[in-house]
Amino acid sequence: ALLGDLQRAAAPRWPESLAVRVGAQFVVVRLADVDWIEADGNHARLHVGPRVRVLAKSLATLERDLLDPPRFVRVH
């Protein structure tokens, strides 16, 4: 039981959603709803169905810190 607790504590926890600024407000975007993401300079464009949400983070930062590797794969 202790080993299982240690493994769960060491495993990274990836967010299920991101807050994206839209005008003066924030919109919560569930990562499960994101179809694809593209780089736009130091920003990332999240394609969610017919909508595009611009996030003030680079694609490299998202990939390194926020996106679960088994769920998101970088394609060139």
Protein Blocks (a to p, Z undefined) as FASTA:
>chain_A
ZZmmmmmmmpccddfbdcddehjbccdddfklpmbdcdehjaccddehjbccddfbdfkl
mmmmmpcfklpccdZZ
